[in-house]
Amino acid sequence: MKRTLLLTTLIIVGSGCQQDAQPTATRTGTRVVVPVNGIHCGSCEQAITNSAMECTGVNAAEADSETGELVLWLGPDGSKEVVLAKIEPLGFTRADTPE
């Protein structure tokens, strides 16, 4: 079961995120707020924001340690699930239940 979950995560992350994507800060598209566990400081905020910006369809991202939230601005091909899969190996997990 763990192997299947890991493989699924790798497929999702590999298909939706690009290591060489150029970050942009265009706050356009659909605004999505996701509560995230483990955002403790500015370094955490930066790690999450940078990882989110590597994902296809993320127009802008902003992690906030005070609120414990990740705010995403997603284009039509963006997915919060892909972003969550990208930040999970860094030790950050979704704080709420699926909608």
KAWOLIN-V314713 format. One record per backbone hydrogen bond with DSSP energy under -0.5 kcal/mol. CO is the residue of the C=O (numbers start at 1). NH is the residue of the N-H. If there is no record, write none. Layout:
# KAWOLIN-V314713
co:CO nh:NH
co:CO nh:NH
This chain:
# KAWOLIN-V314713
co:1 nh:5
co:2 nh:6
co:3 nh:7
co:4 nh:8
co:5 nh:9
co:6 nh:10
co:7 nh:11
co:8 nh:12
co:9 nh:13
co:10 nh:14
co:11 nh:15
co:12 nh:16
co:13 nh:17
co:16 nh:56
co:18 nh:21
co:21 nh:23
co:25 nh:27
co:26 nh:28
co:30 nh:32
co:30 nh:74
co:32 nh:34
co:32 nh:72
co:34 nh:70
co:35 nh:95
co:35 nh:96
co:36 nh:39
co:37 nh:93
co:38 nh:40
co:41 nh:45
co:42 nh:46
co:43 nh:47
co:44 nh:48
co:45 nh:49
co:46 nh:50
co:47 nh:51
co:48 nh:52
co:49 nh:53
co:50 nh:54
co:51 nh:54
co:52 nh:55
co:54 nh:18
co:55 nh:58
co:57 nh:59
co:57 nh:75
co:59 nh:26
co:60 nh:73
co:62 nh:71
co:64 nh:68
co:64 nh:69
co:68 nh:36
co:69 nh:64
co:69 nh:71
co:70 nh:34
co:70 nh:72
co:71 nh:62
co:72 nh:32
co:72 nh:74
co:73 nh:59
co:73 nh:60
co:74 nh:30
co:75 nh:78
co:79 nh:83
co:80 nh:84
co:81 nh:85
co:82 nh:86
co:83 nh:87
co:84 nh:88
co:85 nh:89
co:87 nh:90
co:87 nh:92
co:88 nh:91
co:93 nh:37
